[in-house]
Amino acid sequence: MSLVEELKHEVALNAKERLSSEEFVRLSAFYEEMKRLGFSKKQEYELPLIDTVGRSIYNRNLGIKTKP
């Protein structure tokens, strides 16, 4: 069995175990309810991406003006 096939097999087993776990089902339902009510939102960061930081520094060293 190749490494990729073995990984797919393990992931499938893990997913099957989670779905049969009463605690996992209960926590998933709780999380979905919190999302529906607006208490759980995806965290948004105001930090620039690493590419943006690297590009800004590179362009600053070349004397090219970029957006802050």
Contacts in CASP RR format, 6 or more apart in sequence:
PFRMAT RR
TARGET T0000
AUTHOR 0000-0000-0000
METHOD contacts of the structure
MODEL  1
MSLVEELKHEVALNAKERLSSEEFVRLSAFYEEMKRLGFSKKQEYELPLI
DTVGRSIYNRNLGIKTKP
1 9 0 8 1.000
18 24 0 8 1.000
19 25 0 8 1.000
31 40 0 8 1.000
34 40 0 8 1.000
35 41 0 8 1.000
48 56 0 8 1.000
55 66 0 8 1.000
56 66 0 8 1.000
59 65 0 8 1.000
59 66 0 8 1.000
60 66 0 8 1.000
END
